Amino acid sequence: MELKYKPEELTRLPRSVIYESGKVKLIDQRLLPREFKVIELTTVDEVARAIVTMQVRGAPAIGAAAAFGLALYAETTKAKTKDEFMDGFYAAYDKLKNTRPTAVNLFWALNRVKKLVEEHREDSLDEIKHLIVEEAQKIADEDVEANLRMGHYGAEVLPEGNVLTHCNAGSLATVHLGTVGAVLRVMHKEGTLKLLWVDETRPVLQGARLSAWEYHYDGIPLKLISDNMAGFVMQQGKVDAIIVGADRIVANGDFANKIGTYTLAVLAKEHGIPFFTVAPLSTIDMSLKSGKEIPIEERSKEEVLTCGGCRIAPDVDVYNPAFDVTPHKYLTGIITDRGVVYPPFERNLKRLFKRE
């Protein structure tokens, strides 16, 4: 496919996570929209904590941050022998792997670096360190390229008009541009996106705090709504398509995304609205047959009992799954960096990987 635009033509935002001079630098997403701050992480523990606490979030951004965490270990370790180095490497790998369970990009990125290290076990220690840093940077650069391709593929298939999105799958959730964000930015550039509806996305408000902030920053016309307004907006005929990200897509096309996505999918079906998810190949987990096998992270009850640091409910029991699973029957298509996949997903996702 011909790529008509470069990343810098689609957004004014910088990369959300980078690695340079022995530091992982990322936009602290917990502070937005009140404050834009780039923090510098100098240890694997700090990178792991940033992932757990959602200073960095979004499946592709988590994957890149984790890979950079291994690069950070490689460049800062005091290990003097290869055995010492490998012991520390596996400890760093395990620490990063155990941060969040649902987003498959985390494991994909870490395993990619680990596989490379194991394939070059006989190389010199300096060569192995160099390979780790180089591979982590490749993962980040490839994410930007993948997002750009998804943006062009998605803009070709989404109808002109008003689009609704949920959570944040924009530039902040990836290294740059976003998955959903790239599609929206290409549509905006071409004048086919008339209005963006942004769900606030309780309980952590990634839609209100992050999506509304970054798309407004780039001049995309939008309206923010609370989550329970989405169905009424659809009923009024004000939504022409729905587009969301994904944290894990499995072999039959079922996918996990931010809690509330399943609700939108059912409503979209009822109202005859096209419903797409957007994700790179690294988000597709062909080892799982259906969405029932996807591990769903449950987070602290304080996320539900408070909002913006203020308590909004008594100290009662809370159920707080961070993600839900949308069955493939509700999907119009899956926009990937290798093209758009339509039903039957089980067959066509296999074909997509055969073309790799």
Rosetta blueprint (number, residue, H / E / L):
1 M L
2 E L
3 L L
4 K L
5 Y L
6 K L
7 P H
8 E H
9 E H
10 L H
11 T L
12 R L
13 L L
14 P L
15 R L
16 S L
17 V E
18 I E
19 Y E
20 E E
21 S L
22 G L
23 K E
24 V E
25 K E
26 L E
27 I E
28 D L
29 Q L
30 R L
31 L L
32 L L
33 P L
34 R L
35 E L
36 F L
37 K L
38 V E
39 I E
40 E E
41 L E
42 T L
43 T L
44 V H
45 D H
46 E H
47 V H
48 A H
49 R H
50 A H
51 I H
52 V H
53 T L
54 M L
55 Q L
56 V L
57 R L
58 G L
59 A H
60 P H
61 A H
62 I H
63 G H
64 A H
65 A H
66 A H
67 A H
68 F H
69 G H
70 L H
71 A H
72 L H
73 Y H
74 A H
75 E H
76 T H
77 T L
78 K L
79 A L
80 K L
81 T L
82 K H
83 D H
84 E H
85 F H
86 M H
87 D H
88 G H
89 F H
90 Y H
91 A H
92 A H
93 Y H
94 D H
95 K H
96 L H
97 K H
98 N L
99 T L
100 R L
101 P L
102 T L
103 A L
104 V H
105 N H
106 L H
107 F H
108 W H
109 A H
110 L H
111 N H
112 R H
113 V H
114 K H
115 K H
116 L H
117 V H
118 E H
119 E H
120 H L
121 R L
122 E L
123 D L
124 S L
125 L H
126 D H
127 E H
128 I H
129 K H
130 H H
131 L H
132 I H
133 V H
134 E H
135 E H
136 A H
137 Q H
138 K H
139 I H
140 A H
141 D H
142 E H
143 D H
144 V H
145 E H
146 A H
147 N H
148 L H
149 R H
150 M H
151 G H
152 H H
153 Y H
154 G H
155 A H
156 E H
157 V H
158 L L
159 P L
160 E L
161 G E
162 N E
163 V E
164 L E
165 T E
166 H L
167 C L
168 N L
169 A L
170 G E
171 S H
172 L H
173 A H
174 T L
175 V L
176 H L
177 L L
178 G E
179 T L
180 V H
181 G H
182 A H
183 V H
184 L H
185 R H
186 V H
187 M H
188 H H
189 K H
190 E H
191 G L
192 T L
193 L E
194 K E
195 L E
196 L E
197 W E
198 V E
199 D E
200 E L
201 T L
202 R L
203 P L
204 V L
205 L L
206 Q H
207 G H
208 A H
209 R H
210 L H
211 S H
212 A H
213 W H
214 E H
215 Y H
216 H H
217 Y H
218 D L
219 G L
220 I L
221 P L
222 L E
223 K E
224 L E
225 I E
226 S L
227 D H
228 N H
229 M H
230 A H
231 G H
232 F H
233 V H
234 M H
235 Q H
236 Q L
237 G L
238 K L
239 V L
240 D L
241 A E
242 I E
243 I E
244 V E
245 G L
246 A L
247 D L
248 R E
249 I E
250 V E
251 A L
252 N L
253 G L
254 D L
255 F E
256 A E
257 N E
258 K E
259 I L
260 G L
261 T H
262 Y H
263 T H
264 L H
265 A H
266 V H
267 L H
268 A H
269 K H
270 E H
271 H H
272 G L
273 I L
274 P L
275 F E
276 F E
277 T E
278 V E
279 A L
280 P L
281 L H
282 S H
283 T H
284 I E
285 D E
286 M L
287 S L
288 L L
289 K L
290 S L
291 G H
292 K H
293 E H
294 I L
295 P L
296 I L
297 E L
298 E E
299 R L
300 S L
301 K L
302 E H
303 E H
304 V H
305 L H
306 T E
307 C E
308 G L
309 G L
310 C E
311 R E
312 I L
313 A L
314 P L
315 D L
316 V L
317 D L
318 V L
319 Y L
320 N L
321 P E
322 A L
323 F E
324 D E
325 V E
326 T E
327 P L
328 H H
329 K H
330 Y H
331 L L
332 T L
333 G E
334 I E
335 I E
336 T E
337 D L
338 R L
339 G E
340 V E
341 V E
342 Y L
343 P L
344 P L
345 F H
346 E H
347 R H
348 N H
349 L H
350 K H
351 R H
352 L H
353 F H
354 K H
355 R L
356 E L
